[in-house]
Amino acid sequence: MNFVEELTWRGMIHDMMPGLEEQLKKEVTSAYVGIDPTADSLHIGHLVGVMMLKHFQLANHKPIVLVGGATGMIGDPSGKSQERNLLDESTLRHNQECLKIQISKFLDFDSKTENCAEMVNNYDWMKEFTFLNFIRDIGKHITVNYMMAKDSVKKRLDPDSGAAGMSFTEFTYQLVQGTDFLHLYETRNCKLQMGGSDQWGNITTGTELIRRKAGGEAYALTCPLIKKADGTKFGKTESGNVWLDPQRTSPYQFYQFWLNTSDADAERYIKIFTILPQQTVNQLIDEHKQAPHLRQLQKVLAKEVTCMVHSVEDYNLAVEASEILFGKGTEDTLRKLDEATFLSVFEGVPQFKISMPELIAGINIIDLLADKTAIFPSKGEARRTIVGGGVAVNKVKVEGPEEIADSAKLIGGKYILVQKGKKNYFLIIAD
């Protein structure tokens, strides 16, 4: 596989230094992407860099994941107006291990091949640096004029940008990031750094440092920053980031994020976030344009990413959960859902509370629906709807007005789902 050609058709190249393609054809090459370890989980914004490394490894080159234990402490001037928080070493190490587990689903860290993936933490070499060593060994090789010319610096110093200036710490960030590149070049023969287009200035500082200090040649490649077709930020929902950790974002919510993308976004995302070959992707896009109402593109995208990040089992359960609201679910489906997924599926439906002791004793279904809750305005209407077959409890039709609801009907020991007609859901919570 030609790595540059692969990323080009996928729309994943924004800038690239001349000579890179020739370098990749010449030998197995190492490349790295830096990841901020300020959380113990990646979110989907990180996936672009991870997918670049995945394609790099599939092209028989060696991917390196650099966890920014040192740089994560000091901030990054690329468009951000706030400095990052300081993290202690034990938190950084914990976060690093968690990130490696997640990235292991994308990259092969375990094989003995030449292009086996590797994870490093820049804190391991940065922690030994003294300030005097840094300005002597690194600072003298890059001029202030060169650093000031970077767009990321100019934006922060622009009085009209709204930013509160730039600290010396952040100003020197490009030197710190350049030192990482130099270190990996000297210790691991790493000749390529990849990142988002906002990182171009920092990455090229590294290539310049390698040229001036080590007399070597290194390369930069960046991908476009991913935005939604409407211009809003990718990866954000009303509840915040879409995380890879199932405790932060359930597989059901994760699946729903991709399923609900617009046609224009799905057409771009399926190229960036899956490894489906070009012919398959083009065929899917053509089929989708013939019948966009079937949302086939979104369904394949959601399946591919959910299976890659979570598992086939999580994907199947997410699909089952998604179908509940469209009348295809069963009581068994409901009982298989974990609480977070169950509540996600029925987010926003009216809720009512009843006491657990009353439910254990047993409540007539009409009393439950009209007296204990306000699902029906009157017992008469509740009775007529039940007789007409229009009420279901936990996806099972209520057979008659004499039915008793008790604790055996609880989902997860806490919830009863009532359905009135085809589309009206209500949640009863026992406490």
C-alpha positions as CSV (number, residue, x, y, z in Angstrom):
1,M,0.0,0.0,0.0
2,N,1.3,3.5,-0.9
3,F,0.7,5.5,2.3
4,V,0.6,8.9,0.7
5,E,-1.8,7.7,-2.1
6,E,-4.0,6.1,0.6
7,L,-4.3,9.2,2.7
8,T,-4.8,11.4,-0.4
9,W,-7.9,9.6,-1.6
10,R,-9.2,9.6,2.0
11,G,-8.9,13.3,2.2
12,M,-6.4,13.1,5.1
13,I,-3.5,15.2,3.8
14,H,-3.4,19.0,4.4
15,D,0.3,19.7,4.1
16,M,3.3,17.5,3.4
17,M,7.0,18.2,3.1
18,P,8.6,17.4,-0.3
19,G,10.6,14.2,-0.4
20,L,8.4,12.2,2.0
21,E,7.0,9.9,-0.6
22,E,10.5,9.0,-1.8
23,Q,11.6,8.4,1.8
24,L,8.7,6.0,2.4
25,K,9.5,4.1,-0.8
26,K,13.2,3.8,0.1
27,E,12.9,2.0,3.5
28,V,10.8,1.1,6.5
29,T,10.3,4.5,8.1
30,S,9.2,5.4,11.7
31,A,6.6,8.1,12.3
32,Y,5.0,9.5,15.4
33,V,1.9,11.3,16.5
34,G,1.7,13.1,19.8
35,I,-1.3,12.6,22.2
36,D,-2.1,14.7,25.2
37,P,-2.5,12.4,28.3
38,T,-4.7,14.8,30.4
39,A,-7.5,12.2,30.5
40,D,-7.5,8.5,30.9
41,S,-9.4,8.0,27.7
42,L,-9.2,9.2,24.1
43,H,-12.1,10.9,22.5
44,I,-13.0,10.7,18.9
45,G,-11.1,13.9,18.1
46,H,-7.9,11.8,18.7
47,L,-9.0,9.1,16.2
48,V,-7.7,11.0,13.1
49,G,-4.1,10.8,14.4
50,V,-4.6,7.2,15.4
51,M,-6.0,6.3,12.0
52,M,-3.0,8.0,10.3
53,L,-0.8,5.7,12.4
54,K,-2.9,2.7,11.5
55,H,-2.7,3.3,7.8
56,F,1.1,3.9,8.3
57,Q,1.5,0.5,9.9
58,L,-0.7,-1.2,7.2
59,A,1.7,0.3,4.7
60,N,4.5,-1.7,6.5
61,H,6.0,1.3,8.3
62,K,6.6,1.7,12.0
63,P,4.1,3.9,14.1
64,I,5.2,5.5,17.3
65,V,2.6,7.0,19.8
66,L,4.2,9.7,21.8
67,V,2.3,10.4,25.1
68,G,3.0,14.0,26.0
69,G,3.6,13.6,29.7
70,A,5.9,16.6,29.6
71,T,4.3,18.8,27.0
72,G,0.9,18.1,28.3
73,M,1.9,20.0,31.4
74,I,2.7,23.3,29.8
75,G,0.2,24.0,27.0
76,D,0.2,24.4,23.3
77,P,-0.1,27.7,21.5
78,S,-1.9,26.3,18.4
79,G,-5.1,28.3,18.7
80,K,-5.8,27.7,22.3
81,S,-6.1,30.6,24.7
82,Q,-5.7,28.7,27.9
83,E,-2.7,26.9,29.4
84,R,-3.2,23.3,30.4
85,N,-3.2,22.0,34.0
86,L,-0.2,20.5,35.6
87,L,-0.6,16.7,36.2
88,D,1.4,14.7,38.7
89,E,3.5,11.7,37.5
90,S,1.3,9.0,38.9
91,T,-1.8,10.4,37.1
92,L,0.2,10.7,33.8
93,R,1.3,7.0,34.1
94,H,-2.2,5.8,34.8
95,N,-3.5,7.8,31.8
96,Q,-0.8,6.4,29.6
97,E,-1.6,2.8,30.4
98,C,-5.3,3.5,29.7
99,L,-4.6,5.1,26.4
100,K,-2.3,2.2,25.3
101,I,-5.2,-0.3,25.9
102,Q,-7.5,1.8,23.7
103,I,-4.9,2.3,21.0
104,S,-4.0,-1.4,21.0
105,K,-7.3,-2.0,19.2
106,F,-5.9,0.0,16.2
107,L,-2.2,-0.7,16.3
108,D,-0.1,-3.9,16.7
109,F,2.2,-3.4,19.7
110,D,3.0,-7.0,20.3
111,S,4.4,-8.6,17.2
112,K,8.2,-9.0,16.7
113,T,8.1,-7.4,13.2
114,E,10.2,-4.5,12.1
115,N,7.1,-2.2,12.0
116,C,5.7,-3.2,15.4
117,A,4.1,-0.1,17.1
118,E,5.7,1.5,20.1
119,M,4.5,3.9,22.8
120,V,6.8,6.5,24.4
121,N,6.4,9.3,26.9
122,N,8.3,12.5,26.5
123,Y,8.4,12.9,30.3
124,D,11.0,10.1,30.4
125,W,13.6,12.2,28.6
126,M,12.3,15.7,29.4
127,K,12.4,15.2,33.2
128,E,16.2,15.1,33.2
129,F,16.6,18.3,31.2
130,T,17.9,21.3,33.1
131,F,17.0,24.8,31.9
132,L,20.7,25.5,31.2
133,N,21.0,22.3,29.2
134,F,17.9,23.2,27.2
135,I,19.0,26.7,26.2
136,R,22.5,25.5,25.5
137,D,21.7,22.4,23.5
138,I,18.4,23.4,21.9
139,G,17.7,27.1,22.2
140,K,20.8,28.3,20.4
141,H,19.8,26.4,17.2
142,I,16.5,28.2,16.5
143,T,16.2,32.0,16.2
144,V,13.5,34.1,17.8
145,N,12.7,35.4,14.4
146,Y,12.0,31.9,13.2
147,M,9.7,31.2,16.2
148,M,7.8,34.5,15.9
149,A,7.0,33.8,12.2
150,K,4.9,30.7,13.1
151,D,1.1,31.3,12.6
152,S,0.3,29.7,15.9
153,V,2.5,32.3,17.7
154,K,1.3,35.3,15.6
155,K,-2.4,34.4,16.4
156,R,-1.8,34.5,20.1
157,L,0.1,37.8,20.0
158,D,-2.5,39.5,17.8
159,P,-4.2,42.1,20.0
160,D,-7.5,41.5,18.1
161,S,-7.5,37.7,18.8
162,G,-8.9,38.1,22.3
163,A,-6.1,35.9,23.7
164,A,-4.5,37.1,26.9
165,G,-1.0,37.2,25.4
166,M,1.4,34.3,25.5
167,S,3.6,33.1,28.3
168,F,7.2,32.3,27.8
169,T,6.3,28.7,28.6
170,E,3.9,28.5,25.7
171,F,6.2,30.4,23.4
172,T,8.9,27.8,23.9
173,Y,6.4,24.9,23.3
174,Q,7.5,24.5,19.7
175,L,11.1,24.0,20.9
176,V,10.0,21.4,23.4
177,Q,8.0,19.6,20.7
178,G,11.0,20.0,18.4
179,T,13.2,18.4,21.0
180,D,10.9,15.3,21.0
181,F,11.3,14.9,17.3
182,L,15.0,15.3,17.6
183,H,15.2,12.8,20.4
184,L,13.1,10.2,18.5
185,Y,15.2,10.9,15.4
186,E,18.5,10.3,17.3
187,T,17.3,7.3,19.4
188,R,14.8,5.6,17.1
189,N,15.7,6.9,13.6
190,C,12.2,8.5,13.5
191,K,12.0,10.7,10.3
192,L,8.3,11.7,10.2
193,Q,6.0,13.5,12.6
194,M,2.2,13.7,11.8
195,G,-0.6,15.7,13.3
196,G,-3.4,18.1,12.7
197,S,-2.9,21.1,10.4
198,D,-2.7,23.4,13.4
199,Q,0.5,21.5,14.3
200,W,2.4,22.4,11.1
201,G,4.5,25.1,12.7
202,N,5.5,23.0,15.7
203,I,6.3,20.0,13.5
204,T,8.4,21.9,11.0
205,T,10.4,23.5,13.9
206,G,11.3,19.9,14.7
207,T,12.5,19.2,11.2
208,E,14.5,22.4,11.3
209,L,16.1,21.5,14.6
210,I,17.0,18.0,13.2
211,R,18.6,19.7,10.2
212,R,20.6,22.3,12.2
213,K,21.6,20.2,15.1
214,A,21.9,16.7,13.7
215,G,22.5,17.5,10.1
216,G,19.7,15.1,9.2
217,E,16.6,15.2,7.1
218,A,13.1,14.7,8.6
219,Y,9.6,15.3,7.3
220,A,6.2,16.7,8.4
221,L,2.7,15.6,7.3
222,T,-0.5,17.1,8.6
223,C,-4.2,16.3,8.1
224,P,-7.1,18.8,7.9
225,L,-8.8,19.6,11.1
226,I,-12.1,17.8,11.1
227,K,-15.3,19.9,11.2
228,K,-18.9,19.1,10.6
229,A,-20.4,20.1,7.3
230,D,-22.2,23.0,9.1
231,G,-18.9,24.3,10.4
232,T,-19.4,23.2,14.0
233,K,-16.8,21.3,16.0
234,F,-16.5,17.6,15.3
235,G,-16.8,15.2,18.2
236,K,-18.8,17.4,20.5
237,T,-22.4,16.7,21.6
238,E,-24.7,18.5,24.0
239,S,-23.3,16.3,26.8
240,G,-19.6,17.0,25.8
241,N,-16.9,14.9,24.2
242,V,-17.6,11.5,22.6
243,W,-15.2,9.3,24.4
244,L,-13.8,5.8,23.6
245,D,-14.1,4.7,27.2
246,P,-17.5,2.9,27.5
247,Q,-17.9,4.3,31.1
248,R,-17.8,7.9,29.7
249,T,-19.7,7.3,26.5
250,S,-21.7,4.1,26.3
251,P,-21.3,2.0,23.1
252,Y,-25.0,2.8,22.4
253,Q,-24.3,6.6,22.5
254,F,-21.1,6.1,20.5
255,Y,-23.0,4.1,17.8
256,Q,-25.7,6.8,17.8
257,F,-23.2,9.6,17.2
258,W,-22.0,8.0,14.0
259,L,-25.5,6.9,12.9
260,N,-26.9,10.4,13.2
261,T,-24.2,12.1,11.1
262,S,-25.4,14.1,8.0
263,D,-25.0,12.7,4.5
264,A,-22.2,15.1,3.7
265,D,-20.3,14.2,6.9
266,A,-20.9,10.5,6.6
267,E,-19.3,10.6,3.1
268,R,-16.1,12.2,4.6
269,Y,-16.1,10.2,7.8
270,I,-16.3,6.8,6.2
271,K,-13.0,7.6,4.4
272,I,-11.3,8.9,7.5
273,F,-12.5,6.7,10.3
274,T,-12.6,3.2,8.6
275,I,-10.1,1.1,6.7
276,L,-12.7,0.1,4.1
277,P,-11.0,0.0,0.6
278,Q,-11.6,2.8,-1.9
279,Q,-13.7,0.6,-4.2
280,T,-16.1,-0.4,-1.4
281,V,-16.4,3.2,-0.1
282,N,-17.1,4.6,-3.6
283,Q,-19.8,1.9,-4.1
284,L,-21.4,2.7,-0.7
285,I,-21.5,6.4,-1.5
286,D,-23.1,5.7,-4.9
287,E,-25.7,3.4,-3.4
288,H,-26.4,5.9,-0.7
289,K,-27.1,8.6,-3.2
290,Q,-29.6,6.4,-4.9
291,A,-31.6,5.9,-1.7
292,P,-30.4,8.4,1.0
293,H,-33.5,7.7,3.1
294,L,-32.1,4.3,3.9
295,R,-29.1,5.9,5.5
296,Q,-26.9,2.9,4.5
297,L,-23.7,5.0,4.6
298,Q,-24.4,6.0,8.2
299,K,-25.2,2.5,9.2
300,V,-22.0,1.1,7.7
301,L,-19.9,3.9,9.2
302,A,-21.5,3.4,12.7
303,K,-20.9,-0.4,12.5
304,E,-17.3,-0.1,11.4
305,V,-16.2,2.4,14.0
306,T,-18.2,0.9,16.9
307,C,-16.8,-2.6,16.2
308,M,-13.2,-1.2,15.9
309,V,-13.4,0.9,19.2
310,H,-15.7,-1.5,21.2
311,S,-16.6,-5.0,19.9
312,V,-19.0,-6.8,17.6
313,E,-21.1,-7.7,20.7
314,D,-21.4,-4.0,21.7
315,Y,-22.4,-3.1,18.2
316,N,-25.1,-5.8,18.0
317,L,-26.5,-4.6,21.4
318,A,-26.4,-1.0,20.2
319,V,-28.4,-1.9,17.1
320,E,-30.9,-3.8,19.2
321,A,-31.2,-0.9,21.6
322,S,-31.7,1.5,18.7
323,E,-34.6,-0.6,17.3
324,I,-36.5,-0.6,20.6
325,L,-38.0,2.9,19.8
326,F,-39.1,1.6,16.4
327,G,-41.1,-1.2,17.8
328,K,-38.7,-4.0,17.1
329,G,-37.4,-4.6,20.6
330,T,-38.5,-7.3,23.1
331,E,-38.5,-7.7,26.8
332,D,-35.4,-9.8,26.5
333,T,-33.7,-6.9,24.6
334,L,-34.6,-4.5,27.5
335,R,-33.3,-6.8,30.1
336,K,-29.9,-7.2,28.3
337,L,-29.2,-3.5,28.4
338,D,-27.0,-2.0,31.1
339,E,-28.5,0.9,33.0
340,A,-26.5,3.6,31.2
341,T,-27.7,2.3,27.8
342,F,-31.3,1.8,29.0
343,L,-31.4,5.4,30.2
344,S,-29.8,6.7,27.0
345,V,-32.4,5.0,24.9
346,F,-35.2,6.5,26.9
347,E,-33.6,9.9,27.5
348,G,-36.3,12.6,27.6
349,V,-39.3,10.4,28.1
350,P,-41.7,11.4,30.9
351,Q,-40.8,9.8,34.2
352,F,-42.8,8.9,37.3
353,K,-41.8,7.5,40.7
354,I,-43.5,5.0,42.9
355,S,-42.5,3.4,46.2
356,M,-40.8,0.0,46.0
357,P,-42.8,-1.4,48.9
358,E,-46.1,-0.7,47.0
359,L,-44.8,-2.4,43.9
360,I,-43.5,-5.4,45.9
361,A,-47.1,-5.8,47.3
362,G,-48.5,-5.6,43.7
363,I,-50.5,-2.8,42.1
364,N,-53.4,-3.2,39.7
365,I,-52.3,-2.0,36.3
366,I,-55.1,0.6,36.0
367,D,-54.3,2.0,39.4
368,L,-50.6,2.2,38.4
369,L,-51.3,4.0,35.1
370,A,-53.9,6.5,36.3
371,D,-53.6,6.9,40.1
372,K,-50.0,6.2,41.0
373,T,-48.7,7.9,37.8
374,A,-50.3,10.3,35.4
375,I,-49.7,8.2,32.3
376,F,-53.5,8.3,31.7
377,P,-55.7,11.1,32.8
378,S,-58.4,8.7,34.1
379,K,-59.0,5.1,34.9
380,G,-61.7,4.9,32.2
381,E,-59.3,5.9,29.5
382,A,-56.6,3.5,30.8
383,R,-59.2,0.7,30.8
384,R,-60.4,1.4,27.3
385,T,-56.9,1.6,25.9
386,I,-55.9,-1.6,27.5
387,V,-59.0,-3.4,26.2
388,G,-58.1,-2.1,22.8
389,G,-54.6,-3.5,23.0
390,G,-52.9,-0.2,23.1
391,V,-50.7,-0.5,26.2
392,A,-47.5,-2.5,26.7
393,V,-45.3,-2.9,29.7
394,N,-41.7,-3.7,29.0
395,K,-42.6,-4.4,25.4
396,V,-45.2,-7.0,26.4
397,K,-48.9,-6.1,25.6
398,V,-51.1,-5.8,28.7
399,E,-53.7,-8.5,28.3
400,G,-56.4,-7.0,30.5
401,P,-57.4,-4.5,33.1
402,E,-57.1,-7.0,35.9
403,E,-53.3,-7.4,35.4
404,I,-51.1,-6.9,38.4
405,A,-47.8,-5.0,38.3
406,D,-45.2,-6.1,40.8
407,S,-41.4,-6.2,41.4
408,A,-41.0,-9.0,38.8
409,K,-41.7,-6.5,36.1
410,L,-38.7,-4.3,37.1
411,I,-35.9,-3.9,34.6
412,G,-32.6,-3.8,36.3
413,G,-34.4,-4.0,39.6
414,K,-35.6,-0.4,39.2
415,Y,-37.5,0.5,36.0
416,I,-40.8,-0.3,34.3
417,L,-41.2,0.8,30.7
418,V,-44.8,1.7,29.7
419,Q,-45.8,2.2,26.0
420,K,-49.0,3.9,25.1
421,G,-49.8,3.4,21.4
422,K,-46.9,3.1,19.0
423,K,-44.7,6.0,20.0
424,N,-45.5,7.3,23.5
425,Y,-43.1,5.9,26.1
426,F,-43.1,6.5,29.9
427,L,-40.6,5.4,32.5
428,I,-41.7,4.4,36.0
429,I,-38.9,4.4,38.6
430,A,-39.3,2.4,41.8
431,D,-37.4,3.7,44.8
